[in-house]
Amino acid sequence: MTKPNIHPLLADRWSPLAFSSKPIDPDVLASLMEAARWAPSCFNEQPWRYIYATIDDAAAHAQLLSCLVPGNQAWAAAAPFLAISVACTTFAANGKPNSYAWHDVGQATMSIVVEAMHHGIFAHQMGGILPDRVRELYAIPANFNPVAGLALGYYGDRAQLPEALQTREAGPRTRRPADETFFLNRF
Ligand SMILES: Cc1cc2nc3c(=O)[nH]c(=O)nc-3n(C[C@H](O)[C@H](O)[C@H](O)COP(=O)(O)O)c2cc1C
């Protein structure tokens, strides 16, 4: 329970390890993609791109899974939707570096995460990806950078996880207090 109360879409969000393999309906997936499309971005550059695979295409799903570090593969294999976000690091207008690219990719991903919660779908983001492998497998151009992994799916059966992951899944979620994050008139 958050204090003060915040919207359930935010309060109930967390990053599970136990995913059900139940596929996500294509209409729902379209909503998640639409949510990302309408994220804000510097100069409306929309620097986000996503390479994704769904579990009904086993080969594509396995290929995407192979771009995650082994520790993430262990649980993400069950997730019916896997993606890698990719940032366009230059502005289309002048080719100069877009220093907000990663920031804006994060915003688009959070839009997906919140829209997913609205549909009862959980998300687990991952820094543990293999960027060089992503670049090679999917022929990512030089001015794009792989950013993070994203697993989406309905909550599964915690008991199916390896024991170490069950312990992690049951662990407490913590945050530092708000007054160590927000500073009125000072840093
Ligand atoms: C950019 C990013 C990278 C993350 N990388 C990983 C990861 O590689 N493996 C993992 O299991 N969780 C990863 N996480 C999940 C975080 O550990 C998690 O969001 C954090 O502990 C807070 O927990 P909560 O999302 O349940 O509130 C990542 C989250 C983000 C946003």
The ligand as a Tripos MOL2 file, in Angstrom:
@<TRIPOS>MOLECULE
LIG
   31    33     1     0     0
SMALL
NO_CHARGES

@<TRIPOS>ATOM
      1 C1         16.0740   -0.1610  -17.1730 C.3       1 LIG1
      2 C2         15.7770   -1.3360  -16.2690 C.ar      1 LIG1
      3 C3         16.6330   -2.4200  -16.2690 C.ar      1 LIG1
      4 C4         16.3360   -3.5380  -15.4720 C.ar      1 LIG1
      5 N1         17.1210   -4.6570  -15.6020 N.ar      1 LIG1
      6 C5         16.7100   -5.8120  -15.0330 C.ar      1 LIG1
      7 C6         17.3520   -7.0400  -15.3450 C.ar      1 LIG1
      8 O1         18.2570   -7.1100  -16.1820 O.2       1 LIG1
      9 N2         16.8970   -8.1510  -14.7150 N.ar      1 LIG1
     10 C7         15.8700   -8.1360  -13.8310 C.ar      1 LIG1
     11 O2         15.4930   -9.2080  -13.3350 O.2       1 LIG1
     12 N3         15.2270   -6.9940  -13.5250 N.ar      1 LIG1
     13 C8         15.6060   -5.8290  -14.1170 C.ar      1 LIG1
     14 N4         14.9170   -4.6680  -13.8950 N.ar      1 LIG1
     15 C9         13.8080   -4.6510  -12.9400 C.3       1 LIG1
     16 C10        14.1900   -3.8680  -11.7020 C.3       1 LIG1
     17 O3         15.0700   -4.6300  -10.9230 O.3       1 LIG1
     18 C11        12.9100   -3.4740  -10.9380 C.3       1 LIG1
     19 O4         12.1410   -2.6120  -11.7340 O.3       1 LIG1
     20 C12        13.2460   -2.8070   -9.6220 C.3       1 LIG1
     21 O5         13.9050   -3.6980   -8.7590 O.3       1 LIG1
     22 C13        12.0020   -2.2910   -8.9250 C.3       1 LIG1
     23 O6         11.0950   -3.3370   -8.7440 O.3       1 LIG1
     24 P1          9.6020   -3.2540   -9.2960 P.3       1 LIG1
     25 O7          9.6630   -2.9970  -10.7910 O.co2     1 LIG1
     26 O8          8.9780   -4.5820   -8.9780 O.co2     1 LIG1
     27 O9          8.9380   -2.1010   -8.6070 O.co2     1 LIG1
     28 C14        15.2010   -3.5330  -14.6360 C.ar      1 LIG1
     29 C15        14.3530   -2.4170  -14.6320 C.ar      1 LIG1
     30 C16        14.6270   -1.3390  -15.4450 C.ar      1 LIG1
     31 C17        13.6570   -0.1760  -15.4650 C.3       1 LIG1
@<TRIPOS>BOND
     1     1     2 1
     2     2     3 ar
     3     2    30 ar
     4     3     4 ar
     5     4     5 ar
     6     4    28 ar
     7     5     6 ar
     8     6     7 ar
     9     6    13 1
    10     7     8 2
    11     7     9 ar
    12     9    10 ar
    13    10    11 2
    14    10    12 ar
    15    12    13 ar
    16    13    14 ar
    17    14    15 1
    18    14    28 ar
    19    15    16 1
    20    16    17 1
    21    16    18 1
    22    18    19 1
    23    18    20 1
    24    20    21 1
    25    20    22 1
    26    22    23 1
    27    23    24 1
    28    24    25 2
    29    24    26 1
    30    24    27 1
    31    28    29 ar
    32    29    30 ar
    33    30    31 1
@<TRIPOS>SUBSTRUCTURE
     1 LIG1         1 GROUP 0 **** ****
